[in-house]
Every structure is written in C-alpha cells, then in structure tokens.
Amino acid sequence: MRPDTLIHDWNGAPAERRPVMLDDETLRDGLQSPSVRCPTIEQKLEILHLIDKLGIDTADIGLPGAGPHVVQDVERLAREIVDQKLKVRANCAARTVIADIRPIAEISQRVGMAIECCCFIGSSPLRQYAEGWSVDQLLKLSEEAITFAVREGLPVMYVTEDTTRADPDTLRRLYSSAIRTGAARVCIADTVGHSTPAGAAAVVRFIAGVVEECGGGVGIDWHGHRDRDFAVINSLAALDAGATRLHGAAIGIGERVGNTPMDTLLVNLVLMGYIERDLSSLGEYCRVVSKATNVPIPANYPVVGRDAFRTATGVHAAAVIKAFRKNDMALVDAVYSGVPASMVGREQEIEVGPMSGKSNVTFWLERRGLPASDEVVDRIFAKAKASSCVLTEEEIRKTL
C-alpha cells in the first residue's frame, strides 16, 4: 500500500504548478552576516556550481561598489558562468548611485555576459527620517541610477529596502517611476523581517496592482529576512499573492539572524507541488557553505541537520523499524518524518540511547552486520540506560 493513501492531508491538494524563479543571495547578502568568514574565491566557485546544480535561476555574486577586492571576485565568478556554460544567471547589488553601477557594467562588458543590476534604496518613513531623505530625493537618485544602468545595457531590478514598513503612497511613486525609467523587475524587501504572512501577501498584491497600473510585464521579487522566523512562510505567501521570484541563502545566512533559508524553501516548494527539482545535492550545498563561512549547521536544523532523520526514542524507533521490516522504504520515510529523507539523499537513522528500547539495539547491530545475541543486546541496552545521551558507534562497539 502506498504511504500517501494512508495519510489524510489537512494541507489540501498540492499547489498548482506555476512559474517561480529563485535568486540565491548566499554570496552577497549571506556574507553580510557579522559572524561569517568570507569564503576564498575557490570556495565561492564551488558554491556557485552547487547553486547551478540545484537549478536555482539566478545568483547575486556580489556588490562591486564595495571595492576592488569584490570587483575581482565578481568578475571571476561571472567568467566561470560563461566559461563553464552554467545555467545560473548572475546579478549584482548596487546602491542607487552611478559609482556602484559602473563597475557592474564594466564587468559585464569584459566577460561578455548580461548581469542584472539590483539597485536598492531605503523606502520607509523610518529610513527617510533617520537618513534625512525626502521622497523627491529618493526619486531623483533612483531615476538617475536606473537610467544609467539601462543606458549601459544592464537589466535592472529596483529594490526598495524596508518595503514592508513603507507607506503606500511612497511605494506607488517609487515603483511607478522605476518602471517608467526602465526597471524590468521590482523587489519587495522585508529588510528587518517585520512582515507576517498576511502582511507579505498584502504588500505583494499592492505592488502587483502598481505594476498593472504601469502596463504590466514587470517581474516581482520577494526578499525576506528571519528576524521573526517567518521567512519561509512569508516567501510562500508572497508567491501565492503574485511574486515571481523568491530570494534565499544557504542555511539562512545573512544580516543579523539571516535571510530566508534557500534549502528549506526549496524543500517546501517541491513538497507543496510548486516546482520539480532534484535535491540530492542539497546537503552538500549546505555543508560547503557552512565550512566556507564557518557557520555551523545546528544538529536540529531542518532537513540537512545531523538529527533531521535520526531517532533514539523507543516508541518512534519501533515504528520506523517495523516499516523497515516490511521492506517498504517509502513507508520508512513517512512513518515518523514529514520530509522524505531519500528526497535529499539521506536515510532514516536509528540510534541507541537512554530512551531506547531493545529493538533499537537489535536493529542497530543488524544494520551493521553485527551479531545481535540476547547477551550482546542486554549488555548494550544496559549501557544505554546508564548513559545521559545517545551512545556513539565507538561506545557500542566497545561493548560487543
């Protein structure tokens, strides 16, 4: 019997598949985390190839306006895309100033590849007050920057920082002007993770209305942060409301507590039926980014964390073991897991610890081709009950 016939799904039918693109911010916003170690160019290249392998559409490869060292890395990454014929397309962040945009145009011309220019500027009354800006100043800066980028042959995405705390009149003026000036995409940024799912949907619907007022044909991006831990659900709400490209970063790295985790977003988009994707390299993508940036992956991190598919609890393990005995791997993957381990190249793991039953011990030994006599099982079981944590493989083998 198929496991899906044994599940009453209160989530409803899978979503209708629709065009949705993904933009990876690991190599730009992700590196703005105060705790990251900046990867070497070799590590950045490895990450870029994994982004491409996961079928992610675009990647922000840096902010060249930050200085010559970034220009050098951005150009090397752009050349890799061209030379290796990668499918992923490049974009770069820039403040709405010509000095930031010019190096993007120069890199684009040198490597012979279009690079999307992501011009950003603060939009909320809070930012305006703190910075001493007026809306007229924002409009002038935006128009000059977009005009220059378009003249240089760069596709433009116009980003309003702190969109989710900006007033409708300001947003209408800024986005309308950007679209008229030549922006091909607009990006709604939940810069400080303020939004709730309802708020994300509301602001996307509003901006979609502005786009239609301007004649349509302009893509809408959603860029979310994790401050209230709504990043993934906000991205899905934005998608349902009309966003056509969603941003994220590996293991959610980025400013403060980080960006939308691209890995978790991908898993949910596949499980909910929005996209089809081979996620067998998802763990490698996260591990490589973790090592390169010196940001550890917590043991209980969803899907790619060490404990995502491990259990040592007797009742839970017993159900998984019974599924194994039925030789039904789909059942094994479903009986105590909301995400199929096989989907991401992993498998369910049974461990032995103080909350385990004897069946854990027997199964652990059998899976490794080790003898599971009553005497051996009793000895390991007693050791587990006396322990304060799950036994390591070395500890169990020493007890044989």
C-alpha positions, 0 to 999 in steps of 0.5 A, a space after each residue: 500500500 502506498 504511504 500517501 493513501 494512508 495519510 489524510 492531508 489537512 494541507 489540501 491538494 498540492 499547489 498548482 504548478 506555476 512559474 517561480 524563479 529563485 535568486 540565491 543571495 548566499 554570496 552577497 547578502 549571506 556574507 553580510 552576516 557579522 559572524 561569517 568568514 568570507 569564503 576564498 574565491 575557490 570556495 565561492 566557485 564551488 558554491 556557485 556550481 552547487 547553486 547551478 546544480 540545484 537549478 536555482 535561476 539566478 545568483 547575486 555574486 556580489 556588490 562591486 561598489 564595495 571595492 576592488 577586492 569584490 570587483 575581482 571576485 565578481 568578475 571571476 565568478 561571472 567568467 566561470 558562468 560563461 566559461 563553464 556554460 552554467 545555467 545560473 544567471 548572475 546579478 549584482 547589488 548596487 546602491 542607487 548611485 552611478 559609482 556602484 553601477 559602473 563597475 557592474 557594467 564594466 564587468 559585464 562588458 569584459 566577460 561578455 555576459 548580461 548581469 542584472 543590476 539590483 539597485 536598492 534604496 531605503 523606502 520607509 518613513 523610518 529610513 527617510 527620517 533617520 537618513 534625512 531623505 525626502 521622497 523627491 530625493 529618493 526619486 531623483 537618485 533612483 531615476 538617475 541610477 536606473 537610467 544609467 544602468 539601462 543606458 549601459 545595457 544592464 537589466 535592472 531590478 529596483 529594490 526598495 529596502 524596508 518595503 514592508 514598513 513603507 507607506 503606500 503612497 511612497 511605494 506607488 511613486 517609487 515603483 511607478 517611476 522605476 518602471 517608467 525609467 526602465 526597471 524590468 523587475 521590482 523587489 519587495 524587501 522585508 529588510 528587518 523581517 517585520 512582515 507576517 504572512 498576511 502582511 507579505 501577501 498584502 504588500 505583494 498584491 499592492 505592488 502587483 496592482 502598481 505594476 498593472 497600473 504601469 502596463 504590466 510585464 514587470 517581474 516581482 521579487 520577494 526578499 525576506 529576512 528571519 528576524 521573526 522566523 517567518 521567512 519561509 512562510 512569508 516567501 510562500 505567501 508572497 508567491 501565492 499573492 503574485 511574486 515571481 521570484 523568491 530570494 534565499 541563502 544557504 542555511 539562512 545566512 545573512 544580516 543579523 539572524 539571516 535571510 530566508 533559508 534557500 534549502 528549506 524553501 526549496 524543500 517546501 516548494 517541491 513538497 507543496 507541488 510548486 516546482 520539480 527539482 532534484 535535491 540530492 545535492 542539497 546537503 552538500 550545498 549546505 555543508 560547503 557553505 557552512 565550512 566556507 563561512 564557518 557557520 555551523 549547521 545546528 544538529 536540529 536544523 531542518 532537513 540537512 541537520 545531523 538529527 533531521 532523520 535520526 531517532 533514539 526514542 523507543 516508541 518512534 524507533 519501533 515504528 520506523 523499524 517495523 516499516 523497515 521490516 516490511 521492506 517498504 522504504 517509502 513507508 520508512 520515510 513517512 512513518 515518523 518524518 514529514 520530509 522524505 529523507 531519500 528526497 535529499 539523499 539521506 536515510 532514516 537513522 536509528 540510534 541507541 540511547 537512554 530512551 531506547 528500547 531493545 529493538 533499537 539495539 537489535 536493529 542497530 547491530 543488524 544494520 551493521 552486520 553485527 551479531 545481535 545475541 540476547 547477551 550482546 543486546 542486554 549488555 548494550 541496552 544496559 549501557 544505554 540506560 546508564 548513559 545521559 545521551 545517545 551512545 556513539 558507534 565507538 561506545 557500542 562497539 566497545 561493548 560487543 
